Amino acid sequence: MSQSSNASRNSPLEALRGRLIVSCQASEGDPLDNLDTLTRIATSALRGGAGGLRAEGVERIAAFRAITQLPIIGLIKTYDTNGDVYITPDFRSAKAIDHAGADIIALDCTARRLATAEPWPELIRRIHTELNRPVLADIATLDDALAAERAGADAVATTLYGYTAETANIRAISWSLVQSIVAHLTIPVLVEGHITNPEEVHRALDLGATAVVVGSAITRPETITARFVEAAHGLSKNDLAQSKKTSV
């Protein structure tokens, strides 16, 4: 493929450089799991200055495409027999994402997915040759990121850090992982997952990330409320302890 064709394919990624991408998703059974509701949330995020969106599912991607020409990262989630999430598991899913209007296709490019019926290195090749779309490799480790770059991924994102066997149940950003990926890769690096405040967005960009994806901290009132409630409970316990101390 020519350099001009590659440049054209990667233009959505360039448009996201230095920008905040908002992930507008809701799990099945979540009160926000409604197409109109999520589209309104996406509209609000765009009005707030989001440089792009991350969307799951054909209907949502198509609905978001109708409200913006800014880049959309599209994916389809499935779950394996262990209940682990699998992002865009096959070419059929990738093609549906493309037809719905996504500019960038996200794939699970972790080591655990290399033994599937359609391994992700082959999916990258087909997405490039048959759809001419850039691929965002969702990874969990530096080794994943290096393998994805070697296979031709156009960018990587730290989306799956905390969701693989090696990183299970970690719910905080690994700044050392971000630094290592930025230092070792030549393709764009997106920081995604466990971002809770604007200072972390600034830090990620300062470390060399191309862009930052934020979801729950912006779009999920249940998660946001729980954080405030936890802070209130912590304050109440501290007040009680202080009260006991002064009464002695």
Rosetta blueprint (number, residue, H / E / L):
1 M L
2 S L
3 Q H
4 S H
5 S H
6 N H
7 A H
8 S H
9 R H
10 N L
11 S H
12 P H
13 L H
14 E H
15 A H
16 L L
17 R L
18 G L
19 R L
20 L E
21 I E
22 V E
23 S E
24 C L
25 Q L
26 A L
27 S L
28 E L
29 G L
30 D L
31 P L
32 L L
33 D L
34 N L
35 L H
36 D H
37 T H
38 L H
39 T H
40 R H
41 I H
42 A H
43 T H
44 S H
45 A H
46 L H
47 R H
48 G L
49 G L
50 A L
51 G L
52 G E
53 L E
54 R E
55 A E
56 E E
57 G L
58 V H
59 E H
60 R H
61 I H
62 A H
63 A H
64 F H
65 R H
66 A L
67 I L
68 T L
69 Q L
70 L L
71 P L
72 I E
73 I E
74 G E
75 L E
76 I L
77 K E
78 T E
79 Y E
80 D L
81 T L
82 N L
83 G L
84 D L
85 V E
86 Y E
87 I E
88 T L
89 P L
90 D L
91 F H
92 R H
93 S H
94 A H
95 K H
96 A H
97 I H
98 D H
99 H H
100 A H
101 G L
102 A L
103 D L
104 I E
105 I E
106 A E
107 L E
108 D E
109 C L
110 T L
111 A H
112 R H
113 R H
114 L L
115 A L
116 T L
117 A L
118 E L
119 P L
120 W H
121 P H
122 E H
123 L H
124 I H
125 R H
126 R H
127 I H
128 H H
129 T H
130 E H
131 L H
132 N L
133 R L
134 P L
135 V E
136 L E
137 A E
138 D E
139 I L
140 A L
141 T L
142 L H
143 D H
144 D H
145 A H
146 L H
147 A H
148 A H
149 E H
150 R H
151 A L
152 G L
153 A L
154 D L
155 A E
156 V E
157 A E
158 T L
159 T L
160 L L
161 Y L
162 G L
163 Y L
164 T L
165 A L
166 E L
167 T L
168 A L
169 N L
170 I L
171 R L
172 A L
173 I L
174 S L
175 W H
176 S H
177 L H
178 V H
179 Q H
180 S H
181 I H
182 V H
183 A H
184 H H
185 L L
186 T L
187 I L
188 P L
189 V E
190 L E
191 V E
192 E E
193 G L
194 H L
195 I L
196 T L
197 N L
198 P H
199 E H
200 E H
201 V H
202 H H
203 R H
204 A H
205 L H
206 D H
207 L L
208 G L
209 A L
210 T L
211 A E
212 V E
213 V E
214 V E
215 G L
216 S H
217 A H
218 I H
219 T H
220 R L
221 P H
222 E H
223 T H
224 I H
225 T H
226 A H
227 R H
228 F H
229 V H
230 E H
231 A H
232 A H
233 H H
234 G H
235 L H
236 S H
237 K H
238 N H
239 D H
240 L H
241 A H
242 Q H
243 S H
244 K H
245 K H
246 T H
247 S H
248 V L
